[in-house]
Amino acid sequence: MAVYTEVSDEELAAFLAGYDLGPLMSCKGIAEGVENTNYLLHTGRGYYILTLYEKRVAEADLPFFLGLMEHLSERGVTCPLPVHDCNGQALGRLGGRPAALVTFLEGVSVRRPDARHCAMVGEALGRFHTAGADFPLSRPNTLSLQGWGKLFKDAEARADGVAPGLAVALADELGYLQSNWPVNLPRGVIHADLFPDNVFFLGGKLSGLIDFYFACNDFFAYDLAICLNAWCFEPDCSFNVTKGMALIDGYSRARPLEQGEIDALPALARGSALRFLLTRLVDWLDTPNGALVKKKDPLEYLKKLRFHQQAASARDYGFMR
């Protein structure tokens, strides 16, 4: 989450007039994240998140994202729900951007997840994949192998200014993955961005998932690899195999892994590390001055990538069966 587009009081009032939410009591910009403009609203009916869609989010994809939240909620996955206006529409426009309101989800994200958190996240991810199996819409993953090449071209000439030799390292890894990317693995709707700040806990239990604006159709095990990167490394970027084991075991309880997925896990982990290295690098280089946004260090994912390059099998991630 972030704030790129400022909204005037008059614009916001006109937008909210189309909803039955009671009077507006407060509106606060949210700085976390890097993709869209977000505000926390407090109205007479409660709290809501207002999102203005920016950057990589295509307006044509919004029915997929909003419909997916409703679909998952109907199948027991706790997540925010789109708020429909008085005409029954979940999508409007504000500040020259597509905009939507979603319900506020109670809970807090954890800064230092332990193995118990990882087990709950793994199980929630497996239930997410199962619940999305009959979702009727589909969306390609534009930030997979083909998209990485474009991101690399956007950043290549400036990459060494972030770290010496980074451009060559990225080119080498991209070439490896283009030759070794898995095929024919089980696939369906994935979250594709299930980082700790997108998972809430309350009373020691997982209370819900948020931020579905990278959701797409891709390999289920790729989504698991994203979570291994996001949840199982320590602050010094060393991999915690106990957390990895908990995450994989939790996932397997909800959706058992096939042998092909297990075998592909090191390559999928490399790919997910490269994806976030590249998108963070582009954001680091291109985020406009003055934007209310916390830029994330791309070199964190270079360190994680180095670990994956040495991994020989899924056992290196805690898969012990």
C-alpha positions as CSV (number, residue, x, y, z in Angstrom):
1,M,0.0,0.0,0.0
2,A,1.1,3.6,-0.6
3,V,-0.1,7.0,-1.6
4,Y,0.7,8.2,-5.1
5,T,-2.5,10.1,-5.8
6,E,-3.7,12.8,-3.5
7,V,-7.5,13.1,-3.2
8,S,-9.2,16.4,-2.3
9,D,-11.9,16.6,0.3
10,E,-14.4,17.6,-2.4
11,E,-13.5,14.6,-4.6
12,L,-13.7,12.2,-1.7
13,A,-17.1,13.5,-0.6
14,A,-18.5,13.2,-4.1
15,F,-17.2,9.7,-4.4
16,L,-18.6,8.6,-1.0
17,A,-22.0,10.2,-1.8
18,G,-22.7,7.1,-4.0
19,Y,-22.4,4.8,-1.0
20,D,-24.6,4.2,2.0
21,L,-21.8,4.4,4.6
22,G,-22.8,7.2,6.8
23,P,-20.8,10.3,7.5
24,L,-17.0,10.4,6.9
25,M,-15.2,10.8,10.2
26,S,-11.6,10.4,9.1
27,C,-9.4,9.6,6.1
28,K,-5.7,8.6,6.5
29,G,-3.2,7.7,3.8
30,I,-1.4,4.4,4.2
31,A,2.3,4.3,3.4
32,E,3.1,0.5,3.4
33,G,3.5,-1.3,0.1
34,V,4.5,0.0,-3.3
35,E,1.7,-0.6,-5.8
36,N,-1.5,1.4,-5.3
37,T,-2.8,4.4,-3.4
38,N,-4.6,3.5,-0.3
39,Y,-6.5,5.3,2.4
40,L,-8.1,4.1,5.7
41,L,-11.6,5.5,6.0
42,H,-13.7,5.7,9.1
43,T,-17.3,6.3,8.4
44,G,-20.5,6.1,10.4
45,R,-20.8,2.4,9.3
46,G,-17.2,1.4,10.3
47,Y,-13.8,1.2,8.8
48,Y,-13.0,0.7,5.1
49,I,-9.9,0.6,2.8
50,L,-10.2,2.9,-0.3
51,T,-7.9,1.9,-3.1
52,L,-7.0,3.9,-6.2
53,Y,-5.3,1.5,-8.7
54,E,-2.0,2.6,-10.1
55,K,1.1,1.4,-11.9
56,R,1.0,-2.3,-12.8
57,V,-2.7,-2.8,-12.1
58,A,-4.7,-2.8,-15.3
59,E,-8.3,-1.6,-15.1
60,A,-9.4,-4.6,-17.2
61,D,-8.1,-6.9,-14.4
62,L,-10.1,-5.4,-11.6
63,P,-13.3,-7.6,-12.1
64,F,-11.0,-10.6,-11.6
65,F,-9.5,-9.3,-8.3
66,L,-12.8,-8.1,-6.8
67,G,-14.7,-11.2,-7.9
68,L,-12.0,-13.4,-6.5
69,M,-12.4,-11.9,-3.0
70,E,-16.1,-12.5,-3.1
71,H,-15.6,-16.1,-4.4
72,L,-13.0,-16.9,-1.7
73,S,-15.1,-15.4,1.1
74,E,-18.1,-17.6,0.0
75,R,-15.8,-20.6,0.4
76,G,-14.5,-19.8,3.9
77,V,-11.3,-17.9,3.1
78,T,-11.4,-14.8,5.3
79,C,-10.5,-11.7,3.3
80,P,-11.8,-8.2,2.6
81,L,-15.0,-7.9,0.6
82,P,-15.7,-5.3,-2.1
83,V,-18.3,-2.7,-1.0
84,H,-21.0,-2.1,-3.6
85,D,-22.4,1.4,-4.1
86,C,-26.0,2.3,-4.2
87,N,-26.2,1.2,-7.8
88,G,-24.7,-2.2,-7.0
89,Q,-21.3,-1.4,-8.5
90,A,-18.0,-2.4,-6.8
91,L,-15.8,-0.2,-9.0
92,G,-15.8,3.5,-9.5
93,R,-13.4,6.3,-10.3
94,L,-11.6,8.8,-8.1
95,G,-8.7,11.2,-8.7
96,G,-8.6,10.1,-12.3
97,R,-8.0,6.5,-11.2
98,P,-10.2,3.3,-11.0
99,A,-11.2,3.1,-7.3
100,A,-12.9,0.6,-5.0
101,L,-13.8,0.3,-1.3
102,V,-13.3,-2.9,0.6
103,T,-14.2,-3.9,4.1
104,F,-11.6,-3.5,6.9
105,L,-10.1,-6.7,8.2
106,E,-9.3,-7.0,11.9
107,G,-5.8,-8.2,12.9
108,V,-2.2,-7.3,12.8
109,S,0.7,-8.5,10.6
110,V,3.8,-10.0,12.2
111,R,7.2,-8.4,11.8
112,R,9.2,-11.5,13.0
113,P,7.2,-14.6,12.1
114,D,8.0,-17.8,13.8
115,A,7.5,-21.4,12.8
116,R,3.9,-21.4,14.2
117,H,3.0,-18.4,12.0
118,C,4.6,-20.2,9.0
119,A,2.5,-23.3,9.5
120,M,-0.7,-21.3,9.6
121,V,0.2,-19.4,6.5
122,G,1.1,-22.6,4.7
123,E,-2.3,-24.1,5.5
124,A,-4.1,-20.9,4.6
125,L,-2.3,-20.9,1.2
126,G,-3.3,-24.5,0.5
127,R,-7.0,-23.7,1.4
128,F,-6.8,-20.6,-0.8
129,H,-5.6,-22.8,-3.8
130,T,-8.4,-25.3,-3.2
131,A,-11.1,-22.6,-2.7
132,G,-10.1,-20.9,-6.0
133,A,-10.4,-24.1,-8.0
134,D,-13.8,-23.3,-9.4
135,F,-13.4,-19.5,-9.8
136,P,-14.7,-18.9,-13.3
137,L,-12.4,-16.0,-14.3
138,S,-8.7,-16.3,-15.2
139,R,-5.8,-13.9,-15.5
140,P,-2.3,-14.7,-16.8
141,N,0.7,-14.0,-14.6
142,T,2.3,-11.0,-16.3
143,L,5.1,-11.0,-13.7
144,S,6.4,-14.5,-14.6
145,L,9.1,-15.6,-17.0
146,Q,8.2,-13.4,-19.9
147,G,7.6,-10.4,-17.8
148,W,11.0,-10.7,-16.0
149,G,12.7,-10.1,-19.3
150,K,11.0,-6.7,-19.8
151,L,11.7,-5.7,-16.2
152,F,15.3,-6.5,-16.7
153,K,15.5,-4.4,-19.8
154,D,13.9,-1.5,-17.9
155,A,16.6,-1.6,-15.2
156,E,19.7,-3.1,-16.9
157,A,21.5,0.1,-17.7
158,R,21.0,1.5,-14.1
159,A,21.4,-1.8,-12.2
160,D,25.1,-1.4,-11.4
161,G,24.4,1.9,-9.7
162,V,22.5,-0.1,-7.1
163,A,25.2,-2.8,-6.7
164,P,28.3,-3.4,-8.8
165,G,27.9,-6.4,-11.1
166,L,24.1,-6.6,-10.6
167,A,23.2,-6.3,-14.3
168,V,25.4,-9.4,-15.2
169,A,24.0,-11.4,-12.2
170,L,20.5,-10.7,-13.3
171,A,21.2,-11.6,-16.9
172,D,22.8,-14.9,-15.9
173,E,19.9,-15.8,-13.6
174,L,17.3,-14.9,-16.2
175,G,19.1,-17.1,-18.8
176,Y,19.2,-20.0,-16.4
177,L,15.5,-19.8,-15.6
178,Q,14.6,-19.5,-19.3
179,S,16.3,-22.8,-19.8
180,N,15.1,-24.6,-16.6
181,W,11.6,-23.2,-15.8
182,P,9.2,-26.1,-15.0
183,V,6.3,-27.0,-17.2
184,N,3.1,-29.0,-16.7
185,L,2.8,-28.5,-12.9
186,P,-0.7,-28.3,-11.2
187,R,-2.0,-24.7,-11.6
188,G,-4.9,-22.5,-10.8
189,V,-5.5,-19.2,-9.0
190,I,-2.6,-18.1,-6.8
191,H,-2.2,-15.1,-4.5
192,A,1.3,-14.3,-5.8
193,D,2.1,-11.8,-3.1
194,L,1.4,-13.4,0.3
195,F,4.0,-11.5,2.3
196,P,3.7,-11.0,6.1
197,D,2.1,-7.6,5.6
198,N,-0.7,-9.3,3.6
199,V,-1.6,-11.8,6.4
200,F,-3.3,-10.8,9.6
201,F,-3.3,-12.5,13.0
202,L,-5.6,-12.0,15.9
203,G,-5.5,-13.8,19.3
204,G,-2.7,-16.1,18.2
205,K,-4.6,-17.3,15.1
206,L,-4.5,-16.3,11.4
207,S,-7.5,-13.9,10.9
208,G,-7.3,-13.3,7.2
209,L,-5.6,-12.5,3.9
210,I,-5.5,-9.2,2.1
211,D,-4.2,-7.5,-1.1
212,F,-5.2,-9.7,-4.0
213,Y,-4.0,-7.4,-6.7
214,F,-1.3,-9.7,-8.0
215,A,-3.5,-12.7,-8.0
216,C,-3.4,-14.7,-11.3
217,N,-3.3,-18.2,-12.7
218,D,0.0,-20.0,-12.4
219,F,1.6,-23.0,-10.7
220,F,0.4,-23.6,-7.1
221,A,4.0,-24.5,-6.1
222,Y,5.2,-21.2,-7.4
223,D,3.0,-19.5,-4.9
224,L,4.4,-21.7,-2.2
225,A,7.9,-20.7,-3.3
226,I,7.0,-17.0,-3.0
227,C,6.0,-17.7,0.6
228,L,9.3,-19.6,1.3
229,N,11.0,-16.4,0.3
230,A,8.7,-14.1,2.2
231,W,8.4,-16.0,5.5
232,C,11.3,-18.3,6.0
233,F,14.4,-16.1,5.9
234,E,15.9,-14.4,8.9
235,P,16.8,-10.6,8.9
236,D,20.4,-11.5,7.8
237,C,18.9,-13.4,4.8
238,S,19.8,-16.8,6.1
239,F,17.2,-19.5,5.5
240,N,15.4,-20.9,8.5
241,V,14.7,-24.6,7.6
242,T,12.5,-25.0,10.7
243,K,10.2,-22.3,9.3
244,G,10.4,-23.8,5.8
245,M,9.4,-27.2,7.2
246,A,6.4,-25.7,9.1
247,L,5.3,-23.8,6.0
248,I,5.5,-26.8,3.7
249,D,3.8,-29.1,6.2
250,G,1.0,-26.6,6.8
251,Y,0.4,-26.3,3.1
252,S,0.5,-30.1,2.6
253,R,-2.2,-30.6,5.2
254,A,-4.6,-28.5,3.0
255,R,-3.3,-29.5,-0.4
256,P,-0.7,-32.4,-0.7
257,L,2.1,-31.7,-3.1
258,E,2.7,-33.8,-6.2
259,Q,6.2,-35.2,-6.8
260,G,6.8,-32.9,-9.8
261,E,6.1,-29.9,-7.6
262,I,8.5,-31.1,-5.0
263,D,11.2,-31.6,-7.6
264,A,10.7,-28.2,-9.0
265,L,10.8,-26.3,-5.8
266,P,14.4,-25.0,-6.0
267,A,13.8,-23.6,-9.5
268,L,10.5,-22.0,-8.5
269,A,12.2,-20.5,-5.4
270,R,14.9,-19.0,-7.7
271,G,12.2,-17.6,-10.0
272,S,10.2,-16.0,-7.2
273,A,13.3,-14.4,-5.8
274,L,14.2,-13.0,-9.2
275,R,10.7,-11.7,-9.6
276,F,10.8,-9.6,-6.4
277,L,14.4,-8.6,-7.0
278,L,13.4,-7.2,-10.4
279,T,10.2,-5.4,-9.3
280,R,11.9,-4.0,-6.2
281,L,14.8,-2.8,-8.4
282,V,12.5,-1.0,-10.8
283,D,10.5,0.5,-8.0
284,W,13.8,1.6,-6.3
285,L,14.9,3.3,-9.5
286,D,11.5,4.8,-10.6
287,T,9.5,5.7,-7.5
288,P,8.7,9.4,-7.9
289,N,10.1,11.9,-5.3
290,G,7.6,12.9,-2.7
291,A,5.4,9.8,-3.0
292,L,4.2,8.5,0.4
293,V,5.7,5.1,0.0
294,K,8.3,3.0,1.7
295,K,10.8,1.7,-0.9
296,K,12.0,-1.8,-0.4
297,D,15.6,-2.9,-0.8
298,P,16.1,-5.0,-3.9
299,L,19.4,-6.4,-2.6
300,E,17.6,-8.4,0.0
301,Y,16.3,-10.6,-2.8
302,L,19.8,-10.9,-4.3
303,K,21.0,-12.5,-1.1
304,K,18.0,-14.8,-1.0
305,L,18.7,-15.8,-4.6
306,R,22.2,-16.8,-3.7
307,F,20.8,-19.3,-1.2
308,H,18.4,-20.8,-3.8
309,Q,21.2,-21.1,-6.4
310,Q,23.0,-23.5,-3.9
311,A,19.9,-25.6,-3.1
312,A,20.0,-29.1,-4.4
313,S,16.5,-30.3,-3.6
314,A,13.3,-29.6,-1.7
315,R,15.0,-31.0,1.4
316,D,17.0,-27.8,1.6
317,Y,13.7,-26.0,2.3
318,G,12.5,-28.4,4.9
319,F,10.6,-31.0,2.9
320,M,11.5,-34.2,4.7
321,R,9.2,-36.9,3.3
